[in-house]
């Protein structure tokens, strides 16, 4: 039994659609049979699912060449997982598009490169990853045919720009300096176990770590939601503008804000009057400077490249007046997260790139737009965030404690507060967990609180003041919402060299 012939992409897609709802168990059994009949060996570990579908379902021997999987049909097959968490449908991982061949790639012509030849026409088979479910029970649920030349024009330009940027690094002998952080949609992802393995590609240049072309997880998440689910309205950072080849997106973001640096917030409010008073007013002003209809984090580029906007107001010492917050977490969902690199915290705090817009006071004491920078957490500090994530999971698993303490309200009256045992700002110098809600709530489920699956232990004071003896005590069933934060002292160190004097 040899390879089944597929002459057109339609034939491949028609066969793929028939695989929907067939279990992985069936596919692996079919693959084993095909391999035995054709004297082939099955992969182990990463990549074995794709091979199983090619050989078990399509009856086509896995192609390890730089050509598409189905050469005659000119189509590359990809099998990749999505998951559903508190933020909706998400890609579980980046989409790997083949090893970067530093030595033999055509680095001068994008449209004739190994990358383009192999990946310009993709057939993507999506299966839902469910934590705790055996892999053999997973099933492909959705099929998408992606032609790179039919993606939105902005996407095409950005992907080509990313490829050309990789090419520049390699041609300049700087492949060893490649970093995923520096790319928007198409990134040079680390390939292999993540050890010290390096490859030589030119005697003149240092060895470089093995890498693969990959569409970022954030890009695949947006693509999945747009193409496989109900698409929403699309808003862009740069309306009616294609990313210029000679400029980086980061540079465009900063250059757009430069004319407004040093301006008072009052003058910006007059020029950009469509803002909500309070916490969001600065974000709204920034949004209007970029002429964006939506919040920046809802724009196409920010979502696909996993950028986030944060405004930081600093005091006269350069210390942010607030810690930097992230989304309130689902207690049960956090506990179910097994992999750090696939956690929501990793995605939001570590894998993101931040546009930090700094506000300060000038010599006259007026609040101004001071500066803006592109920033991301270092690998060393990312490990500190991981420590907080692990400790938060440990607290939920071993039991949340609510320690009753005394405090005073705004009118000076005695009151109870409750301190939990999540990691505080003194846990390490980088991050912590604390209340997300503006108001505390321990007695019912509302917009400020959550109901706990396992009630917290409430530790009450040994002696209750007379005036508080009739005040209700929480049962531990409910708790104020919590989220992860970057410590303001940590953020002070990140931005201190960029604060200007006005």
C-alpha positions as CSV (number, residue, x, y, z in Angstrom):
1,X,0.0,0.0,0.0
2,X,1.7,3.2,-1.2
3,X,0.8,6.9,-0.9
4,X,-2.7,7.9,-1.9
5,X,-2.6,10.6,-4.6
6,X,-4.0,14.1,-4.0
7,X,-3.8,16.3,-7.0
8,X,-5.7,19.3,-5.7
9,X,-6.2,21.2,-2.4
10,X,-9.9,20.5,-2.7
11,X,-9.3,16.8,-2.5
12,X,-7.1,17.3,0.6
13,X,-9.7,19.5,2.3
14,X,-12.6,17.2,1.4
15,X,-10.7,14.3,3.0
16,X,-9.8,16.5,6.1
17,X,-13.5,17.4,6.7
18,X,-14.4,13.7,6.9
19,X,-12.0,13.4,9.9
20,X,-14.1,15.7,12.0
21,X,-15.2,14.0,15.3
22,X,-13.1,10.9,14.7
23,X,-11.1,10.3,17.9
24,X,-7.3,10.4,18.0
25,X,-7.4,6.8,19.1
26,X,-8.9,5.9,15.7
27,X,-6.3,8.0,13.9
28,X,-3.3,6.6,15.7
29,X,-4.6,3.0,15.1
30,X,-4.9,3.8,11.4
31,X,-1.4,5.4,11.3
32,X,0.1,2.4,13.0
33,X,-1.4,0.1,10.3
34,X,-0.2,2.3,7.5
35,X,3.3,2.5,8.9
36,X,3.5,-1.3,9.4
37,X,2.4,-1.8,5.8
38,X,4.9,0.7,4.4
39,X,7.9,0.1,6.7
40,X,7.6,3.5,8.3
41,X,8.5,4.6,11.8
42,X,6.1,6.7,13.9
43,X,7.3,9.9,15.6
44,X,7.3,10.2,19.4
45,X,6.5,13.4,21.2
46,X,5.8,16.7,19.5
47,X,4.8,16.2,15.9
48,X,3.3,12.7,16.3
49,X,-0.3,14.0,15.9
50,X,0.4,15.6,12.5
51,X,2.2,12.5,11.3
52,X,-0.6,10.3,12.5
53,X,-3.2,12.3,10.5
54,X,-1.0,12.4,7.4
55,X,-0.3,8.7,7.4
56,X,-3.3,7.3,9.2
57,X,-6.1,9.4,7.7
58,X,-4.6,10.7,4.5
59,X,-2.5,7.6,3.8
60,X,0.3,9.8,2.7
61,X,3.9,9.3,4.0
62,X,5.0,12.2,6.2
63,X,7.1,14.6,4.1
64,X,10.2,16.0,5.9
65,X,11.4,18.0,2.9
66,X,11.2,21.8,2.5
67,X,8.2,21.3,0.2
68,X,4.5,21.2,1.2
69,X,3.2,18.0,2.8
70,X,1.0,17.3,-0.2
71,X,3.4,18.3,-3.0
72,X,1.1,17.8,-6.0
73,X,-1.8,19.6,-4.3
74,X,0.7,22.3,-3.1
75,X,-0.8,22.3,0.4
76,X,0.8,22.0,3.9
77,X,-1.1,20.2,6.7
78,X,-1.2,21.4,10.3
79,X,-3.0,19.9,13.2
80,X,-3.1,22.3,16.2
81,X,-5.1,22.6,19.5
82,X,-7.3,25.3,20.8
83,X,-8.7,25.6,24.3
84,X,-11.5,27.4,26.1
85,X,-10.8,29.3,29.3
86,X,-12.2,32.3,31.2
87,X,-11.1,34.5,28.3
88,X,-12.9,32.5,25.6
89,X,-11.5,30.6,22.7
90,X,-7.7,30.7,22.6
91,X,-4.9,29.0,20.6
92,X,-3.1,26.6,23.0
93,X,0.2,27.2,21.3
94,X,2.1,28.9,18.5
95,X,1.7,27.3,15.0
96,X,5.1,25.9,14.0
97,X,5.9,26.3,10.3
98,X,9.1,24.4,9.9
99,X,12.7,24.7,10.9
100,X,14.6,27.8,10.0
101,X,17.5,26.7,7.7
102,X,20.1,29.3,8.4
103,X,22.4,27.9,5.7
104,X,20.2,27.1,2.8
105,X,17.2,29.4,3.0
106,X,16.7,31.9,0.1
107,X,17.2,35.0,2.2
108,X,16.9,37.4,-0.7
109,X,13.4,36.6,-2.1
110,X,10.5,36.2,0.3
111,X,8.2,34.8,-2.4
112,X,10.8,32.2,-3.3
113,X,12.0,31.3,0.2
114,X,11.6,27.9,1.7
115,X,9.2,29.4,4.2
116,X,6.9,30.7,1.5
117,X,7.1,27.6,-0.7
118,X,6.2,25.3,2.1
119,X,3.6,27.4,4.0
120,X,1.9,29.8,1.5
121,X,-1.1,27.4,1.4
122,X,-2.1,25.8,4.8
123,X,-4.8,23.4,5.7
124,X,-5.3,23.7,9.5
125,X,-7.1,21.1,11.5
126,X,-8.2,22.3,14.9
127,X,-8.9,20.1,17.9
128,X,-10.0,21.2,21.4
129,X,-7.5,20.5,24.2
130,X,-9.3,19.8,27.5
131,X,-7.2,19.5,30.6
132,X,-7.7,16.1,32.3
133,X,-9.1,14.4,29.2
134,X,-7.0,11.6,27.7
135,X,-5.4,12.6,24.4
136,X,-6.8,9.6,22.7
137,X,-10.3,11.1,23.2
138,X,-9.5,14.4,21.4
139,X,-11.1,15.0,18.1
140,X,-10.6,17.5,15.2
141,X,-13.6,19.8,15.3
142,X,-12.8,22.6,12.7
143,X,-11.0,22.9,9.4
144,X,-9.5,26.1,8.0
145,X,-7.8,26.7,4.6
146,X,-5.4,29.6,4.9
147,X,-3.7,31.2,1.9
148,X,-1.1,33.7,3.1
149,X,-1.7,35.8,0.0
150,X,-5.4,36.1,0.9
151,X,-4.9,37.2,4.5
152,X,-5.7,40.9,5.2
153,X,-3.2,43.1,3.5
154,X,-1.8,44.4,6.8
155,X,-1.2,40.8,8.0
156,X,0.6,40.0,4.7
157,X,2.9,43.0,5.1
158,X,3.7,42.4,8.7
159,X,4.4,38.7,8.2
160,X,6.7,39.5,5.2
161,X,8.3,42.2,7.3
162,X,8.9,39.7,10.1
163,X,10.5,37.2,7.6
164,X,12.7,39.9,6.1
165,X,13.8,40.9,9.6
166,X,14.8,37.3,10.3
167,X,16.7,37.3,7.0
168,X,18.5,40.5,8.0
169,X,19.7,38.9,11.3
170,X,21.0,35.8,9.5
171,X,22.7,37.6,6.6
172,X,24.4,40.0,9.1
173,X,25.7,37.0,11.1
174,X,23.5,37.8,14.0
175,X,21.2,34.7,14.0
176,X,22.4,34.0,17.6
177,X,20.8,37.3,18.6
178,X,17.3,36.4,17.3
179,X,14.5,36.8,19.9
180,X,10.8,36.1,19.6
181,X,10.1,39.4,21.4
182,X,11.3,41.4,18.4
183,X,8.7,40.1,16.0
184,X,5.0,40.8,15.6
185,X,3.2,37.8,14.0
186,X,5.9,35.5,12.5
187,X,8.5,34.7,15.1
188,X,11.7,32.6,15.2
189,X,10.6,30.3,18.0
190,X,13.1,28.2,19.9
191,X,13.2,24.7,18.6
192,X,14.2,21.6,20.7
193,X,14.4,21.1,24.4
194,X,15.6,24.6,25.2
195,X,19.1,23.6,26.2
196,X,22.4,24.9,25.0
197,X,22.4,23.2,21.6
198,X,23.6,25.5,18.8
199,X,24.2,25.0,15.1
200,X,26.9,26.4,12.8
201,X,25.7,28.0,9.6
202,X,28.8,30.0,8.6
203,X,32.4,29.8,9.7
204,X,32.5,33.6,10.0
205,X,29.6,33.8,12.4
206,X,28.8,32.6,15.9
207,X,26.7,29.4,16.2
208,X,23.0,30.0,16.7
209,X,20.2,28.3,18.6
210,X,17.9,26.1,16.4
211,X,14.7,28.0,15.6
212,X,11.5,27.4,13.7
213,X,9.2,29.8,11.9
214,X,6.1,30.2,14.0
215,X,2.9,32.2,13.9
216,X,2.5,33.5,17.4
217,X,-0.1,32.1,19.8
218,X,-1.8,35.5,20.0
219,X,-2.0,35.7,16.2
220,X,-3.5,32.2,16.0
221,X,-6.0,33.1,18.7
222,X,-7.2,36.1,16.8
223,X,-7.2,34.2,13.5
224,X,-9.2,31.3,15.1
225,X,-11.8,33.7,16.5
226,X,-12.1,35.6,13.2
227,X,-12.3,32.7,10.9
228,X,-13.8,29.8,12.9
229,X,-16.2,31.7,15.1
230,X,-18.4,34.8,14.7
231,X,-16.2,37.7,13.6
232,X,-16.6,41.0,15.3
233,X,-15.8,44.5,14.1
234,X,-12.2,45.1,13.4
235,X,-10.4,48.3,14.6
236,X,-6.8,49.1,13.7
237,X,-4.1,51.2,15.3
238,X,-3.0,52.5,11.9
239,X,-6.2,52.9,9.8
240,X,-5.7,53.1,6.1
241,X,-2.0,52.5,6.6
242,X,0.1,49.6,5.6
243,X,3.1,48.9,7.9
244,X,6.1,50.6,6.2
245,X,8.9,48.3,5.5
246,X,11.5,50.8,6.8
247,X,9.8,51.2,10.2
248,X,9.1,48.9,13.1
249,X,5.6,48.9,14.6
250,X,7.2,49.8,18.0
251,X,8.8,52.9,16.4
252,X,5.5,53.9,14.9
253,X,3.8,53.6,18.3
254,X,6.3,55.9,19.9
255,X,6.6,58.4,17.0
256,X,2.8,58.8,17.1
257,X,3.0,60.0,20.8
258,X,6.1,62.1,20.4
259,X,4.3,65.4,19.4
260,X,2.3,65.2,22.6
261,X,5.1,64.7,25.1
262,X,5.3,67.5,27.6
263,X,1.7,68.5,27.1
264,X,-0.5,68.9,30.2
265,X,-3.3,66.5,30.8
266,X,-5.7,69.4,30.9
267,X,-4.7,70.6,27.4
268,X,-5.0,67.0,26.1
269,X,-8.5,66.7,27.5
270,X,-9.5,69.8,25.6
271,X,-8.0,68.5,22.3
272,X,-9.4,64.9,22.9
273,X,-12.7,65.5,24.8
274,X,-14.1,62.0,24.3
275,X,-13.0,60.4,27.6
276,X,-14.5,58.9,30.7
277,X,-13.8,60.7,33.9
278,X,-11.7,58.7,36.4
279,X,-9.5,55.6,36.0
280,X,-9.9,55.3,32.2
281,X,-9.5,59.0,31.2
282,X,-5.8,58.7,30.3
283,X,-6.3,55.5,28.3
284,X,-9.1,57.2,26.5
285,X,-6.9,60.2,25.6
286,X,-4.2,57.8,24.3
287,X,-6.8,56.0,22.2
288,X,-7.8,59.2,20.6
289,X,-4.2,60.2,19.8
290,X,-4.0,57.0,17.8
291,X,-7.4,57.7,16.2
292,X,-8.6,54.3,17.3
293,X,-12.3,53.7,17.6
294,X,-11.8,51.0,20.2
295,X,-9.5,50.6,23.3
296,X,-6.0,49.9,22.0
297,X,-6.0,46.3,23.4
298,X,-9.1,45.6,21.3
299,X,-7.4,46.7,18.0
300,X,-6.3,44.1,15.5
301,X,-2.5,44.7,15.8
302,X,-2.5,44.7,19.6
303,X,-4.5,41.5,19.8
304,X,-2.5,39.6,17.1
305,X,0.9,40.6,18.4
306,X,-0.1,40.5,22.1
307,X,0.6,44.1,23.0
308,X,-0.9,45.8,26.0
309,X,-1.3,49.5,26.9
310,X,-0.5,50.6,30.5
311,X,-0.5,54.2,31.7
312,X,1.7,54.9,34.7
313,X,1.4,58.1,36.8
314,X,4.5,58.7,38.8
315,X,5.2,60.9,41.9
316,X,8.0,63.4,42.3
317,X,10.4,60.5,43.1
318,X,9.5,58.7,39.9
319,X,7.5,55.9,41.7
320,X,4.3,54.9,40.1
321,X,1.3,55.8,42.3
322,X,-0.3,52.4,41.6
323,X,0.8,48.8,41.1
324,X,0.2,47.5,37.5
325,X,-2.9,45.3,37.5
326,X,-4.1,42.5,35.2
327,X,-7.4,40.7,34.8
328,X,-9.2,39.1,37.8
329,X,-8.5,35.4,37.8
330,X,-10.8,32.4,38.0
331,X,-9.8,30.5,41.1
332,X,-10.8,27.1,39.8
333,X,-9.3,27.9,36.4
334,X,-6.0,28.9,37.9
335,X,-5.8,25.7,39.8
336,X,-6.4,23.7,36.6
337,X,-3.5,25.3,34.8
338,X,-0.7,22.7,34.6
339,X,1.8,24.4,32.3
340,X,3.3,27.8,33.2
341,X,3.9,28.7,29.5
342,X,0.2,28.0,28.8
343,X,-1.2,29.9,31.8
344,X,-3.2,33.2,31.5
345,X,-0.6,34.9,33.8
346,X,2.2,34.0,31.4
347,X,0.2,35.2,28.4
348,X,-0.8,38.5,30.0
349,X,2.4,39.4,32.0
350,X,5.3,37.6,30.4
351,X,4.4,36.9,26.8
352,X,3.0,40.4,26.3
353,X,4.8,43.5,25.0
354,X,3.8,46.7,26.7
355,X,3.3,50.2,25.5
356,X,4.0,52.1,28.7
357,X,2.8,55.7,28.7
358,X,4.2,57.7,31.6
359,X,2.5,60.7,33.2
360,X,4.2,63.0,35.8
361,X,4.1,66.6,37.1
362,X,6.1,69.4,35.6
363,X,7.8,72.3,37.4
364,X,4.5,74.1,37.8
365,X,2.9,71.1,39.4
366,X,0.7,70.3,36.5
367,X,0.2,66.7,35.3
368,X,1.8,66.1,31.9
369,X,2.3,63.3,29.4
370,X,6.0,62.7,30.2
371,X,7.2,59.8,27.9
372,X,6.3,56.5,26.3
373,X,8.4,53.3,25.9
374,X,8.0,49.7,24.7
375,X,8.8,47.3,27.5
376,X,8.6,43.6,28.3
377,X,9.6,41.6,31.4
378,X,13.1,40.1,31.4
379,X,13.6,36.3,31.5
380,X,15.0,36.5,35.1
381,X,12.0,38.6,36.3
382,X,9.6,36.3,34.5
383,X,10.8,33.5,36.8
384,X,9.7,35.7,39.7
385,X,6.2,36.0,38.2
386,X,6.2,32.3,37.9
387,X,7.0,32.0,41.6
388,X,3.9,34.1,42.4
389,X,1.7,32.0,40.1
390,X,2.9,28.8,41.7
391,X,2.3,30.2,45.2
392,X,-1.2,31.4,44.3
393,X,-2.0,27.9,43.0
394,X,-0.6,26.4,46.2
395,X,-2.8,28.7,48.4
396,X,-5.9,27.7,46.5
397,X,-5.1,24.0,46.7
398,X,-4.1,24.0,50.4
399,X,-6.8,26.3,51.5
400,X,-7.5,30.1,51.5
401,X,-7.3,31.8,54.8
402,X,-9.1,35.0,55.7
403,X,-7.5,36.7,58.8
404,X,-9.9,39.1,60.5
405,X,-8.2,42.4,61.4
406,X,-9.3,45.9,62.6
407,X,-9.2,49.0,60.6
408,X,-11.1,52.3,60.2
409,X,-13.5,53.6,57.5
410,X,-13.2,57.0,55.9
411,X,-15.1,58.5,58.8
412,X,-12.8,57.0,61.4
413,X,-15.2,54.3,62.6
414,X,-13.8,51.0,63.6
415,X,-14.4,48.2,61.1
416,X,-13.3,44.6,60.2
417,X,-11.1,43.9,57.2
418,X,-9.9,40.4,56.1
419,X,-6.4,39.7,55.0
420,X,-5.9,36.6,52.8
421,X,-2.8,34.4,52.4
422,X,-2.1,35.0,48.8
423,X,1.5,36.2,48.1
424,X,1.8,39.9,48.9
425,X,4.1,42.6,47.5
426,X,6.9,41.5,49.9
427,X,6.8,37.9,48.5
428,X,9.3,38.9,45.9
429,X,10.4,42.2,44.3
430,X,8.4,41.7,41.0
431,X,4.8,40.7,41.4
432,X,2.0,39.8,43.9
433,X,-1.7,39.0,44.2
434,X,-4.3,41.2,45.8
435,X,-7.8,42.5,45.4
436,X,-8.9,43.5,42.0
437,X,-12.3,45.0,43.0
438,X,-12.5,48.6,44.3
439,X,-14.8,47.5,47.1
440,X,-14.4,44.4,49.3
441,X,-17.1,41.8,49.5
442,X,-17.2,38.6,51.6
443,X,-20.9,38.0,52.0
444,X,-22.4,37.4,48.6
445,X,-21.6,37.0,45.0
446,X,-21.6,40.2,42.9
447,X,-19.4,42.2,40.6
448,X,-16.8,42.6,43.3
449,X,-16.7,39.0,44.5
450,X,-16.6,35.3,43.6
451,X,-18.1,32.2,45.2
452,X,-15.3,29.8,46.3
453,X,-15.6,26.2,45.3
454,X,-13.9,25.3,48.6
455,X,-14.8,27.8,51.4
456,X,-12.0,29.8,52.9
457,X,-11.0,29.4,56.6
458,X,-12.1,32.5,58.5
459,X,-9.8,33.3,61.4
460,X,-11.5,35.7,63.8
461,X,-9.9,37.9,66.4
462,X,-9.7,36.5,70.0
463,X,-11.2,39.7,71.3
464,X,-13.9,41.6,69.5
465,X,-14.4,45.3,70.3
466,X,-17.8,46.0,71.9
467,X,-19.0,48.1,69.0
468,X,-18.3,45.3,66.5
469,X,-19.9,42.4,68.3
470,X,-23.0,42.5,66.2
471,X,-21.2,42.9,62.9
472,X,-21.7,39.7,60.7
473,X,-18.8,37.4,60.2
474,X,-18.1,35.9,56.7
475,X,-18.8,32.2,56.2
476,X,-15.8,31.9,53.8
477,X,-18.0,31.0,50.9
478,X,-17.4,34.3,49.1
479,X,-14.3,36.4,48.6
480,X,-13.3,39.7,46.9
481,X,-12.0,39.2,43.4
482,X,-8.2,38.8,43.1
483,X,-5.7,39.5,40.3
484,X,-1.9,39.5,39.7
485,X,0.0,42.8,39.8
486,X,3.5,44.1,39.0
487,X,4.8,45.8,42.1
488,X,5.0,49.6,41.7
489,X,8.6,49.6,43.1
490,X,9.6,47.1,40.4
491,X,8.0,49.2,37.7
492,X,9.9,52.3,39.1
493,X,13.1,50.5,38.3
494,X,11.9,49.6,34.7
495,X,11.0,53.2,33.8
496,X,13.4,55.4,35.9
497,X,15.8,56.0,33.0
498,X,13.0,57.2,30.7
499,X,11.4,59.8,32.9
500,X,12.1,63.3,31.4
501,X,12.4,66.6,33.2
502,X,9.9,69.4,32.1
